[in-house]
């Protein structure tokens, strides 16, 4: 079992040089991506990830030349060849290869690359005790609803969090409104109600966020308010957590080195964690 890549249908070693110099993803970040989790050898929430992928392609006006079934076949090829059963599978589609120029090139073919790597078990361990978060200014562009390759703002914020001993950076705009984490959705609990930023162009429509709101919270009888709030509101919350495909459900027990609530994993976050794992168990036949 080892990490592998796939380039336009061909399985490759990850050390192989496969990116042409004038691939627009390489030169402009002109492309989109998705990450799908593999549990027990089975793809989780695959259709939801592909729906978001096709939306991102449409928003960037990159031709859709793959069907969902094509992409499922490509994912399965990586799974079968690698032998990995617990993994994150990264998929990227760029506009293609063309002489460098800012305008869209004509007659280019979108380019698909993928990779599979074993899942990070350290994240699951940390989720039991909770992690620390750090607030930082959101310096990204204004189309964060597109899952594009333009992630430099996310990278800089994530590095700031790491240098301050935190798991995640929680970003806020110039007006103090909290948006999301660098690679996660941010939610807080106050008075038994969950608050999270509404779906606008300033945040990514997270697959995990949708699972929580549509499938988990109704069963827990926990209301959710999709409304903007500021940093002070978040710091005064009873609980806080981030969620995402790789992150799953990560309780935050401190924000800017200040305890959230009583400084321990809260009861609502724990219930959401358990419910999320139960959904994975059912969909992926995991015992």
Number of C-alpha atoms within 10 A of each C-alpha: 12 12 19 20 24 22 16 12 16 12 18 17 13 15 8 8 8 13 13 13 13 15 21 24 23 16 14 16 16 20 27 24 22 19 21 23 23 25 20 16 18 19 23 19 19 18 15 15 21 20 12 20 24 17 17 20 21 13 14 15 12 21 14 14 10 12 11 15 11 12 16 14 13 22 22 15 16 24 25 13 14 18 13 22 19 20 23 21 23 18 21 20 24 25 25 21 21 17 10 14 11 10 6 14 15 7 9 13 16 20 19 22 20 25 22 26 21 17 18 13 9 8 17 15 10 13 19 15 13 23 22 23 28 24 20 20 18 23 15 17 12 11 14 18 18 24 23 23 18 18 15 13 14 18 14 14 24 23 16 17 22 15 10 16 14 20 21 29 31 27 24 20 15 9 8 16 19 26 28 25 27 22 21 25 24 27 27 25 24 15 8 15 14 22 21 21 19 14 14 13 13 19 20 21 18 21 20 23 23 12 15 19 17 11 14 20 18 12 10 12 10 14 13 18 14 13 10 14 17 14 17 11 13 22 19 16 18 22 29 29 26 26 23 18 20 18 17 19 28 28 30 30 24 23 22 17 13 14 18 26 18 11 15 17 22 20 12 21 23 16 13 16 20 13 18 18 14 14 17 19 15 10 14 17 12 14 8
